[in-house]
Amino acid sequence: MDKFLITGGLPLSGRVVVSGAKNSALPCMAAAVLTPETVTLHNVPYVRDCLTQRRLLEDLGATVLVPELRTHKITATPIELFEAPYELVKTMRASVLALGPLLARFGKAKVSLPGGCAIGTRPIDLHLEGLKALGAEVTLEAGDVVARAPKRGRLRGGEMHFEKVTVTGTENLLMAATLAEGKTVLHNAAREPEVSDLAELLNRMGARVRGAGSPTITIEGVEALGGAEHTIIPDRIETGTFLIAAAITGGELEIKDCVPEHSGIVIAHLREAGVEIEEVNQSTLRVRRSSKGLVARDVVTEPHPRFPTDMQAQYMALMTQAEGRSMITETIFENRFMHASEMQRMGAQIHIDGRIATVEGPTQLMGARVQASDLRASACLVLAGLAASGETIIDRVYHIDRGYEKIEMKLRALGADIERLKESEV
Ligand code: EPU
């Protein structure tokens, strides 16, 4: 397993370009199963999860051509398999996004029921409840969810009120409803920009989706969808990670090809914490730490447009460098503080009580050997390593490769001392 070796203490400077959003690319790739025609996606990030999603599509029988590194031309004319098998679902939960499209177009789908993962139990009961509301018959057979559309193999429009906001649950239902007979209304839908991006692609394919980005989404089912071309939105979590990278190292960065509007709440919190962020134009941010230094500010994670859980770990790293006590409350996932104990090994003062982490700062972090437990925890440890004195070795960086494109190269270009140690070199 690869590791990162970071020698901390260097302020970052320069310009960095943000990649496409993994969490938008994954559902958009799945959406290609809804049509026999070709869906062309640009700005698909070169990250492990997108490669896994591509493999899933190919296993189903689709053809995925990659004429350029970040362009995917997906054609799902014949589909031979109607199943996301255990081997794939266990490595990437987002494979459940195959459920909605397969069921909608072919009237049948089988997806291995994902188990828990490092950050929580993460059930998919709401996805299934929603599909049932569209008339599907859903059973559990030997660890697999088996779903069938009602008579004549077509789902029918229905109403679904999500008891909890779920991003991939909303996306699965959105895709399923596009080909259903009649109108579907999703209440308490996720409002994440990735949901709106998917809706935009679906509409380009001929779907009739209204209200994406609001809590109520209405879908008028159509008979068939066609091909389309679409560019994936920039990754707001990568954007936020670089904002913090500049602030935590006391550097100055220009962040290009981002959508500041998608990072509104993160920008607002960081400004309050003493980070100077200038919106240079609609796709560029300039960031540096204020000369007065960083101050502790509390944060509560909540569904969009509130503070994202996917930025919680990175924010915690920043708070170890801020003056005062900050409380970080995680309301989305019950076990998403694994990075805290790793940062404690670097000298951070963090106390965990249930869903609240209390950070006392500032502390001079010291390099140590630490272990990444999930994607965003890895990003947090990289940030901590950049701010620490001495050498930090981060184990299990395959987690970061799932969702950050060439992170060590981007950081090195900004002046960071970070290198990837291949298993054979350790
Ligand atoms: N939940 C249920 N039942 C369901 C679905 C969700 O109880 O049927 C609960 C979850 O257990 C959790 C909450 O609802 O407590 C929200 O989970 P959600 O379904 O929104 O998460 P997700 O769709 O599985 C996506 C992102 C995650 C991100 C979350 C929250 C993708 C592929 N993944 O996951 O991204 O943390 O939304 O914003 O879009 C990451 O990129 O590192 C990552 C984990």
Residues whose N, C-alpha, C, O or C-beta is under 5 A from the ligand:
A	BS01	EPU	N23 A94 R122 P123 I124 D125 L126 H127 K164 V165 T166 V167 T168 G169 T309 D310 I332 F333 L375 R376
